Amino acid sequence: MPYATEKDLPPSVRALLPLHAREIFRAAFNSAWDEYADRGETREEIAHRVAWAAVKRLYRKEGRDWVPL
């Protein structure tokens, strides 16, 4: 299920990530959702993994916070 806005993201993602990181997550998730349409039941899991990988390219976790690299 693609996300239309950052407000539609799962509560855990909204609570953890700053706005820019949420934007990255959403864009990467939506792109992966489209790209892996043929993966059936694993589609959503793959899209979440891709989205987190995209966030981790520009952010790192410092204590409880995600900060830009």
PyMOL Python script that loads the backbone (N, CA, C, O; Angstrom):
from pymol import cmd

cmd.read_pdbstr("""\
ATOM      1  N   MET A   1       0.833  -1.177   0.000  1.00  0.00           N
ATOM      2  CA  MET A   1       0.000   0.000   0.000  1.00  0.00           C
ATOM      3  C   MET A   1       0.880   1.243   0.000  1.00  0.00           C
ATOM      4  O   MET A   1       1.516   1.540   1.011  1.00  0.00           O
ATOM      5  N   PRO A   2       0.929   1.960  -1.083  1.00  0.00           N
ATOM      6  CA  PRO A   2       1.734   3.179  -1.133  1.00  0.00           C
ATOM      7  C   PRO A   2       1.182   4.236  -0.177  1.00  0.00           C
ATOM      8  O   PRO A   2       0.007   4.219   0.191  1.00  0.00           O
ATOM      9  N   TYR A   3       2.054   5.140   0.207  1.00  0.00           N
ATOM     10  CA  TYR A   3       1.678   6.194   1.148  1.00  0.00           C
ATOM     11  C   TYR A   3       1.534   7.513   0.401  1.00  0.00           C
ATOM     12  O   TYR A   3       2.467   7.947  -0.276  1.00  0.00           O
ATOM     13  N   ALA A   4       0.370   8.157   0.518  1.00  0.00           N
ATOM     14  CA  ALA A   4       0.102   9.417  -0.180  1.00  0.00           C
ATOM     15  C   ALA A   4       0.846  10.583   0.464  1.00  0.00           C
ATOM     16  O   ALA A   4       1.341  11.467  -0.235  1.00  0.00           O
ATOM     17  N   THR A   5       0.927  10.588   1.794  1.00  0.00           N
ATOM     18  CA  THR A   5       1.606  11.673   2.506  1.00  0.00           C
ATOM     19  C   THR A   5       2.400  11.079   3.665  1.00  0.00           C
ATOM     20  O   THR A   5       2.257   9.902   3.997  1.00  0.00           O
ATOM     21  N   GLU A   6       3.229  11.905   4.262  1.00  0.00           N
ATOM     22  CA  GLU A   6       3.997  11.446   5.422  1.00  0.00           C
ATOM     23  C   GLU A   6       3.079  11.095   6.587  1.00  0.00           C
ATOM     24  O   GLU A   6       3.434  10.269   7.427  1.00  0.00           O
ATOM     25  N   LYS A   7       1.917  11.709   6.644  1.00  0.00           N
ATOM     26  CA  LYS A   7       0.955  11.416   7.710  1.00  0.00           C
ATOM     27  C   LYS A   7       0.394   9.999   7.606  1.00  0.00           C
ATOM     28  O   LYS A   7      -0.122   9.459   8.585  1.00  0.00           O
ATOM     29  N   ASP A   8       0.494   9.402   6.428  1.00  0.00           N
ATOM     30  CA  ASP A   8      -0.017   8.050   6.207  1.00  0.00           C
ATOM     31  C   ASP A   8       0.989   6.965   6.593  1.00  0.00           C
ATOM     32  O   ASP A   8       0.640   5.785   6.638  1.00  0.00           O
ATOM     33  N   LEU A   9       2.220   7.355   6.871  1.00  0.00           N
ATOM     34  CA  LEU A   9       3.252   6.382   7.237  1.00  0.00           C
ATOM     35  C   LEU A   9       2.898   5.682   8.542  1.00  0.00           C
ATOM     36  O   LEU A   9       2.119   6.214   9.334  1.00  0.00           O
ATOM     37  N   PRO A  10       3.453   4.508   8.775  1.00  0.00           N
ATOM     38  CA  PRO A  10       3.195   3.818  10.045  1.00  0.00           C
ATOM     39  C   PRO A  10       3.611   4.696  11.228  1.00  0.00           C
ATOM     40  O   PRO A  10       4.579   5.450  11.128  1.00  0.00           O
ATOM     41  N   PRO A  11       2.891   4.604  12.340  1.00  0.00           N
ATOM     42  CA  PRO A  11       3.204   5.430  13.510  1.00  0.00           C
ATOM     43  C   PRO A  11       4.659   5.313  13.963  1.00  0.00           C
ATOM     44  O   PRO A  11       5.252   6.304  14.390  1.00  0.00           O
ATOM     45  N   SER A  12       5.233   4.128  13.875  1.00  0.00           N
ATOM     46  CA  SER A  12       6.616   3.961  14.321  1.00  0.00           C
ATOM     47  C   SER A  12       7.571   4.776  13.456  1.00  0.00           C
ATOM     48  O   SER A  12       8.530   5.349  13.973  1.00  0.00           O
ATOM     49  N   VAL A  13       7.330   4.837  12.166  1.00  0.00           N
ATOM     50  CA  VAL A  13       8.179   5.622  11.264  1.00  0.00           C
ATOM     51  C   VAL A  13       7.993   7.109  11.542  1.00  0.00           C
ATOM     52  O   VAL A  13       8.968   7.855  11.621  1.00  0.00           O
ATOM     53  N   ARG A  14       6.750   7.536  11.688  1.00  0.00           N
ATOM     54  CA  ARG A  14       6.482   8.957  11.974  1.00  0.00           C
ATOM     55  C   ARG A  14       7.128   9.390  13.271  1.00  0.00           C
ATOM     56  O   ARG A  14       7.642  10.505  13.362  1.00  0.00           O
ATOM     57  N   ALA A  15       7.112   8.532  14.273  1.00  0.00           N
ATOM     58  CA  ALA A  15       7.651   8.895  15.587  1.00  0.00           C
ATOM     59  C   ALA A  15       9.174   8.918  15.591  1.00  0.00           C
ATOM     60  O   ALA A  15       9.774   9.696  16.333  1.00  0.00           O
ATOM     61  N   LEU A  16       9.804   8.085  14.782  1.00  0.00           N
ATOM     62  CA  LEU A  16      11.258   7.951  14.825  1.00  0.00           C
ATOM     63  C   LEU A  16      12.006   8.930  13.939  1.00  0.00           C
ATOM     64  O   LEU A  16      13.061   9.431  14.327  1.00  0.00           O
ATOM     65  N   LEU A  17      11.478   9.209  12.757  1.00  0.00           N
ATOM     66  CA  LEU A  17      12.247   9.934  11.753  1.00  0.00           C
ATOM     67  C   LEU A  17      11.887  11.409  11.663  1.00  0.00           C
ATOM     68  O   LEU A  17      10.721  11.775  11.811  1.00  0.00           O
ATOM     69  N   PRO A  18      12.889  12.266  11.419  1.00  0.00           N
ATOM     70  CA  PRO A  18      12.591  13.673  11.135  1.00  0.00           C
ATOM     71  C   PRO A  18      11.895  13.790   9.775  1.00  0.00           C
ATOM     72  O   PRO A  18      11.893  12.836   8.997  1.00  0.00           O
ATOM     73  N   LEU A  19      11.317  14.930   9.491  1.00  0.00           N
ATOM     74  CA  LEU A  19      10.500  15.118   8.290  1.00  0.00           C
ATOM     75  C   LEU A  19      11.237  14.717   7.012  1.00  0.00           C
ATOM     76  O   LEU A  19      10.693  13.958   6.211  1.00  0.00           O
ATOM     77  N   HIS A  20      12.440  15.200   6.805  1.00  0.00           N
ATOM     78  CA  HIS A  20      13.164  14.884   5.572  1.00  0.00           C
ATOM     79  C   HIS A  20      13.376  13.378   5.427  1.00  0.00           C
ATOM     80  O   HIS A  20      13.226  12.838   4.330  1.00  0.00           O
ATOM     81  N   ALA A  21      13.714  12.710   6.495  1.00  0.00           N
ATOM     82  CA  ALA A  21      13.900  11.259   6.457  1.00  0.00           C
ATOM     83  C   ALA A  21      12.578  10.553   6.167  1.00  0.00           C
ATOM     84  O   ALA A  21      12.562   9.537   5.472  1.00  0.00           O
ATOM     85  N   ARG A  22      11.475  11.075   6.685  1.00  0.00           N
ATOM     86  CA  ARG A  22      10.159  10.497   6.370  1.00  0.00           C
ATOM     87  C   ARG A  22       9.835  10.663   4.892  1.00  0.00           C
ATOM     88  O   ARG A  22       9.248   9.771   4.279  1.00  0.00           O
ATOM     89  N   GLU A  23      10.217  11.802   4.318  1.00  0.00           N
ATOM     90  CA  GLU A  23       9.997  12.027   2.886  1.00  0.00           C
ATOM     91  C   GLU A  23      10.799  11.019   2.061  1.00  0.00           C
ATOM     92  O   GLU A  23      10.296  10.471   1.080  1.00  0.00           O
ATOM     93  N   ILE A  24      12.035  10.783   2.459  1.00  0.00           N
ATOM     94  CA  ILE A  24      12.879   9.795   1.786  1.00  0.00           C
ATOM     95  C   ILE A  24      12.250   8.414   1.906  1.00  0.00           C
ATOM     96  O   ILE A  24      12.149   7.687   0.917  1.00  0.00           O
ATOM     97  N   PHE A  25      11.832   8.055   3.102  1.00  0.00           N
ATOM     98  CA  PHE A  25      11.210   6.750   3.348  1.00  0.00           C
ATOM     99  C   PHE A  25       9.992   6.570   2.446  1.00  0.00           C
ATOM    100  O   PHE A  25       9.850   5.539   1.788  1.00  0.00           O
ATOM    101  N   ARG A  26       9.129   7.557   2.417  1.00  0.00           N
ATOM    102  CA  ARG A  26       7.893   7.448   1.639  1.00  0.00           C
ATOM    103  C   ARG A  26       8.191   7.307   0.148  1.00  0.00           C
ATOM    104  O   ARG A  26       7.611   6.453  -0.523  1.00  0.00           O
ATOM    105  N   ALA A  27       9.079   8.128  -0.364  1.00  0.00           N
ATOM    106  CA  ALA A  27       9.404   8.068  -1.791  1.00  0.00           C
ATOM    107  C   ALA A  27      10.025   6.718  -2.159  1.00  0.00           C
ATOM    108  O   ALA A  27       9.676   6.128  -3.182  1.00  0.00           O
ATOM    109  N   ALA A  28      10.936   6.239  -1.333  1.00  0.00           N
ATOM    110  CA  ALA A  28      11.586   4.953  -1.607  1.00  0.00           C
ATOM    111  C   ALA A  28      10.588   3.806  -1.499  1.00  0.00           C
ATOM    112  O   ALA A  28      10.591   2.895  -2.327  1.00  0.00           O
ATOM    113  N   PHE A  29       9.736   3.851  -0.480  1.00  0.00           N
ATOM    114  CA  PHE A  29       8.722   2.806  -0.309  1.00  0.00           C
ATOM    115  C   PHE A  29       7.807   2.758  -1.529  1.00  0.00           C
ATOM    116  O   PHE A  29       7.577   1.690  -2.095  1.00  0.00           O
ATOM    117  N   ASN A  30       7.290   3.909  -1.929  1.00  0.00           N
ATOM    118  CA  ASN A  30       6.350   3.948  -3.051  1.00  0.00           C
ATOM    119  C   ASN A  30       7.004   3.460  -4.341  1.00  0.00           C
ATOM    120  O   ASN A  30       6.380   2.746  -5.126  1.00  0.00           O
ATOM    121  N   SER A  31       8.239   3.838  -4.554  1.00  0.00           N
ATOM    122  CA  SER A  31       8.961   3.385  -5.744  1.00  0.00           C
ATOM    123  C   SER A  31       9.156   1.866  -5.723  1.00  0.00           C
ATOM    124  O   SER A  31       8.928   1.188  -6.725  1.00  0.00           O
ATOM    125  N   ALA A  32       9.576   1.347  -4.580  1.00  0.00           N
ATOM    126  CA  ALA A  32       9.779  -0.098  -4.454  1.00  0.00           C
ATOM    127  C   ALA A  32       8.454  -0.847  -4.568  1.00  0.00           C
ATOM    128  O   ALA A  32       8.404  -1.944  -5.125  1.00  0.00           O
ATOM    129  N   TRP A  33       7.393  -0.263  -4.046  1.00  0.00           N
ATOM    130  CA  TRP A  33       6.070  -0.894  -4.145  1.00  0.00           C
ATOM    131  C   TRP A  33       5.711  -1.118  -5.613  1.00  0.00           C
ATOM    132  O   TRP A  33       5.199  -2.174  -5.986  1.00  0.00           O
ATOM    133  N   ASP A  34       5.985  -0.114  -6.432  1.00  0.00           N
ATOM    134  CA  ASP A  34       5.703  -0.247  -7.862  1.00  0.00           C
ATOM    135  C   ASP A  34       6.669  -1.225  -8.536  1.00  0.00           C
ATOM    136  O   ASP A  34       6.261  -2.059  -9.344  1.00  0.00           O
ATOM    137  N   GLU A  35       7.937  -1.110  -8.196  1.00  0.00           N
ATOM    138  CA  GLU A  35       8.965  -1.919  -8.847  1.00  0.00           C
ATOM    139  C   GLU A  35       8.815  -3.416  -8.555  1.00  0.00           C
ATOM    140  O   GLU A  35       9.079  -4.246  -9.425  1.00  0.00           O
ATOM    141  N   TYR A  36       8.395  -3.758  -7.345  1.00  0.00           N
ATOM    142  CA  TYR A  36       8.303  -5.157  -6.945  1.00  0.00           C
ATOM    143  C   TYR A  36       6.866  -5.676  -6.924  1.00  0.00           C
ATOM    144  O   TYR A  36       6.510  -6.504  -6.086  1.00  0.00           O
ATOM    145  N   ALA A  37       6.058  -5.191  -7.839  1.00  0.00           N
ATOM    146  CA  ALA A  37       4.648  -5.581  -7.897  1.00  0.00           C
ATOM    147  C   ALA A  37       4.469  -7.078  -8.126  1.00  0.00           C
ATOM    148  O   ALA A  37       3.442  -7.647  -7.756  1.00  0.00           O
ATOM    149  N   ASP A  38       5.457  -7.709  -8.729  1.00  0.00           N
ATOM    150  CA  ASP A  38       5.339  -9.130  -9.042  1.00  0.00           C
ATOM    151  C   ASP A  38       5.768 -10.046  -7.892  1.00  0.00           C
ATOM    152  O   ASP A  38       5.805 -11.265  -8.064  1.00  0.00           O
ATOM    153  N   ARG A  39       6.085  -9.493  -6.745  1.00  0.00           N
ATOM    154  CA  ARG A  39       6.600 -10.285  -5.621  1.00  0.00           C
ATOM    155  C   ARG A  39       5.526 -10.823  -4.685  1.00  0.00           C
ATOM    156  O   ARG A  39       5.845 -11.490  -3.701  1.00  0.00           O
ATOM    157  N   GLY A  40       4.282 -10.548  -4.973  1.00  0.00           N
ATOM    158  CA  GLY A  40       3.190 -11.117  -4.178  1.00  0.00           C
ATOM    159  C   GLY A  40       3.216 -10.684  -2.722  1.00  0.00           C
ATOM    160  O   GLY A  40       3.296  -9.495  -2.412  1.00  0.00           O
ATOM    161  N   GLU A  41       3.146 -11.669  -1.836  1.00  0.00           N
ATOM    162  CA  GLU A  41       3.027 -11.395  -0.403  1.00  0.00           C
ATOM    163  C   GLU A  41       4.253 -10.728   0.197  1.00  0.00           C
ATOM    164  O   GLU A  41       4.147 -10.096   1.248  1.00  0.00           O
ATOM    165  N   THR A  42       5.417 -10.847  -0.440  1.00  0.00           N
ATOM    166  CA  THR A  42       6.636 -10.245   0.117  1.00  0.00           C
ATOM    167  C   THR A  42       6.833  -8.803  -0.346  1.00  0.00           C
ATOM    168  O   THR A  42       7.788  -8.141   0.062  1.00  0.00           O
ATOM    169  N   ARG A  43       5.943  -8.324  -1.185  1.00  0.00           N
ATOM    170  CA  ARG A  43       6.064  -6.981  -1.757  1.00  0.00           C
ATOM    171  C   ARG A  43       6.204  -5.901  -0.689  1.00  0.00           C
ATOM    172  O   ARG A  43       7.098  -5.058  -0.776  1.00  0.00           O
ATOM    173  N   GLU A  44       5.344  -5.917   0.303  1.00  0.00           N
ATOM    174  CA  GLU A  44       5.380  -4.872   1.325  1.00  0.00           C
ATOM    175  C   GLU A  44       6.662  -4.954   2.153  1.00  0.00           C
ATOM    176  O   GLU A  44       7.266  -3.926   2.461  1.00  0.00           O
ATOM    177  N   GLU A  45       7.078  -6.157   2.510  1.00  0.00           N
ATOM    178  CA  GLU A  45       8.309  -6.326   3.276  1.00  0.00           C
ATOM    179  C   GLU A  45       9.513  -5.790   2.492  1.00  0.00           C
ATOM    180  O   GLU A  45      10.369  -5.100   3.046  1.00  0.00           O
ATOM    181  N   ILE A  46       9.564  -6.113   1.214  1.00  0.00           N
ATOM    182  CA  ILE A  46      10.663  -5.632   0.378  1.00  0.00           C
ATOM    183  C   ILE A  46      10.644  -4.112   0.308  1.00  0.00           C
ATOM    184  O   ILE A  46      11.689  -3.472   0.426  1.00  0.00           O
ATOM    185  N   ALA A  47       9.477  -3.537   0.118  1.00  0.00           N
ATOM    186  CA  ALA A  47       9.362  -2.077   0.032  1.00  0.00           C
ATOM    187  C   ALA A  47       9.819  -1.413   1.324  1.00  0.00           C
ATOM    188  O   ALA A  47      10.467  -0.367   1.278  1.00  0.00           O
ATOM    189  N   HIS A  48       9.496  -1.996   2.476  1.00  0.00           N
ATOM    190  CA  HIS A  48       9.958  -1.438   3.752  1.00  0.00           C
ATOM    191  C   HIS A  48      11.477  -1.534   3.867  1.00  0.00           C
ATOM    192  O   HIS A  48      12.121  -0.600   4.343  1.00  0.00           O
ATOM    193  N   ARG A  49      12.046  -2.642   3.440  1.00  0.00           N
ATOM    194  CA  ARG A  49      13.511  -2.791   3.499  1.00  0.00           C
ATOM    195  C   ARG A  49      14.204  -1.772   2.603  1.00  0.00           C
ATOM    196  O   ARG A  49      15.209  -1.177   2.990  1.00  0.00           O
ATOM    197  N   VAL A  50      13.666  -1.577   1.413  1.00  0.00           N
ATOM    198  CA  VAL A  50      14.231  -0.588   0.491  1.00  0.00           C
ATOM    199  C   VAL A  50      14.128   0.813   1.095  1.00  0.00           C
ATOM    200  O   VAL A  50      15.070   1.601   1.016  1.00  0.00           O
ATOM    201  N   ALA A  51      12.992   1.111   1.691  1.00  0.00           N
ATOM    202  CA  ALA A  51      12.789   2.440   2.282  1.00  0.00           C
ATOM    203  C   ALA A  51      13.772   2.702   3.421  1.00  0.00           C
ATOM    204  O   ALA A  51      14.355   3.784   3.500  1.00  0.00           O
ATOM    205  N   TRP A  52      13.959   1.724   4.300  1.00  0.00           N
ATOM    206  CA  TRP A  52      14.921   1.904   5.400  1.00  0.00           C
ATOM    207  C   TRP A  52      16.336   2.037   4.870  1.00  0.00           C
ATOM    208  O   TRP A  52      17.121   2.823   5.401  1.00  0.00           O
ATOM    209  N   ALA A  53      16.675   1.288   3.839  1.00  0.00           N
ATOM    210  CA  ALA A  53      18.015   1.390   3.245  1.00  0.00           C
ATOM    211  C   ALA A  53      18.235   2.786   2.675  1.00  0.00           C
ATOM    212  O   ALA A  53      19.328   3.340   2.789  1.00  0.00           O
ATOM    213  N   ALA A  54      17.208   3.350   2.066  1.00  0.00           N
ATOM    214  CA  ALA A  54      17.319   4.709   1.515  1.00  0.00           C
ATOM    215  C   ALA A  54      17.540   5.735   2.631  1.00  0.00           C
ATOM    216  O   ALA A  54      18.358   6.644   2.489  1.00  0.00           O
ATOM    217  N   VAL A  55      16.821   5.588   3.722  1.00  0.00           N
ATOM    218  CA  VAL A  55      16.992   6.497   4.855  1.00  0.00           C
ATOM    219  C   VAL A  55      18.414   6.386   5.406  1.00  0.00           C
ATOM    220  O   VAL A  55      19.045   7.394   5.722  1.00  0.00           O
ATOM    221  N   LYS A  56      18.906   5.165   5.518  1.00  0.00           N
ATOM    222  CA  LYS A  56      20.228   4.936   6.114  1.00  0.00           C
ATOM    223  C   LYS A  56      21.370   5.449   5.245  1.00  0.00           C
ATOM    224  O   LYS A  56      22.499   5.550   5.724  1.00  0.00           O
ATOM    225  N   ARG A  57      21.110   5.773   3.993  1.00  0.00           N
ATOM    226  CA  ARG A  57      22.144   6.376   3.144  1.00  0.00           C
ATOM    227  C   ARG A  57      22.418   7.817   3.543  1.00  0.00           C
ATOM    228  O   ARG A  57      23.519   8.326   3.334  1.00  0.00           O
ATOM    229  N   LEU A  58      21.411   8.476   4.121  1.00  0.00           N
ATOM    230  CA  LEU A  58      21.564   9.894   4.458  1.00  0.00           C
ATOM    231  C   LEU A  58      21.433  10.197   5.945  1.00  0.00           C
ATOM    232  O   LEU A  58      21.725  11.311   6.380  1.00  0.00           O
ATOM    233  N   TYR A  59      21.000   9.221   6.719  1.00  0.00           N
ATOM    234  CA  TYR A  59      20.809   9.414   8.157  1.00  0.00           C
ATOM    235  C   TYR A  59      21.439   8.255   8.918  1.00  0.00           C
ATOM    236  O   TYR A  59      21.595   7.152   8.395  1.00  0.00           O
ATOM    237  N   ARG A  60      21.792   8.534  10.154  1.00  0.00           N
ATOM    238  CA  ARG A  60      22.269   7.476  11.043  1.00  0.00           C
ATOM    239  C   ARG A  60      21.586   7.669  12.386  1.00  0.00           C
ATOM    240  O   ARG A  60      21.162   8.769  12.738  1.00  0.00           O
ATOM    241  N   LYS A  61      21.492   6.590  13.113  1.00  0.00           N
ATOM    242  CA  LYS A  61      20.857   6.646  14.418  1.00  0.00           C
ATOM    243  C   LYS A  61      21.912   7.013  15.448  1.00  0.00           C
ATOM    244  O   LYS A  61      22.958   6.372  15.547  1.00  0.00           O
ATOM    245  N   GLU A  62      21.619   8.046  16.205  1.00  0.00           N
ATOM    246  CA  GLU A  62      22.505   8.519  17.267  1.00  0.00           C
ATOM    247  C   GLU A  62      21.694   8.527  18.555  1.00  0.00           C
ATOM    248  O   GLU A  62      20.860   9.406  18.777  1.00  0.00           O
ATOM    249  N   GLY A  63      21.950   7.546  19.389  1.00  0.00           N
ATOM    250  CA  GLY A  63      21.106   7.388  20.577  1.00  0.00           C
ATOM    251  C   GLY A  63      19.709   6.986  20.123  1.00  0.00           C
ATOM    252  O   GLY A  63      19.533   5.954  19.475  1.00  0.00           O
ATOM    253  N   ARG A  64      18.728   7.794  20.460  1.00  0.00           N
ATOM    254  CA  ARG A  64      17.352   7.521  20.058  1.00  0.00           C
ATOM    255  C   ARG A  64      16.961   8.306  18.817  1.00  0.00           C
ATOM    256  O   ARG A  64      15.872   8.107  18.278  1.00  0.00           O
ATOM    257  N   ASP A  65      17.844   9.207  18.351  1.00  0.00           N
ATOM    258  CA  ASP A  65      17.504  10.108  17.263  1.00  0.00           C
ATOM    259  C   ASP A  65      18.160   9.699  15.949  1.00  0.00           C
ATOM    260  O   ASP A  65      19.242   9.113  15.937  1.00  0.00           O
ATOM    261  N   TRP A  66      17.497  10.012  14.857  1.00  0.00           N
ATOM    262  CA  TRP A  66      18.069   9.846  13.523  1.00  0.00           C
ATOM    263  C   TRP A  66      18.598  11.212  13.113  1.00  0.00           C
ATOM    264  O   TRP A  66      17.857  12.195  13.118  1.00  0.00           O
ATOM    265  N   VAL A  67      19.871  11.274  12.761  1.00  0.00           N
ATOM    266  CA  VAL A  67      20.523  12.547  12.411  1.00  0.00           C
ATOM    267  C   VAL A  67      21.147  12.431  11.023  1.00  0.00           C
ATOM    268  O   VAL A  67      21.544  11.343  10.607  1.00  0.00           O
ATOM    269  N   PRO A  68      21.233  13.556  10.307  1.00  0.00           N
ATOM    270  CA  PRO A  68      21.857  13.528   8.985  1.00  0.00           C
ATOM    271  C   PRO A  68      23.332  13.131   9.092  1.00  0.00           C
ATOM    272  O   PRO A  68      23.992  13.418  10.091  1.00  0.00           O
ATOM    273  N   LEU A  69      23.831  12.479   8.065  1.00  0.00           N
ATOM    274  CA  LEU A  69      25.244  12.106   8.023  1.00  0.00           C
ATOM    275  C   LEU A  69      26.108  13.333   7.775  1.00  0.00           C
ATOM    276  O   LEU A  69      27.332  13.223   7.706  1.00  0.00           O
TER     277      LEU A  69
END
""", "prot")
cmd.dss("prot")
cmd.show_as("cartoon", "prot")
cmd.util.cbc("prot")
cmd.orient("prot")
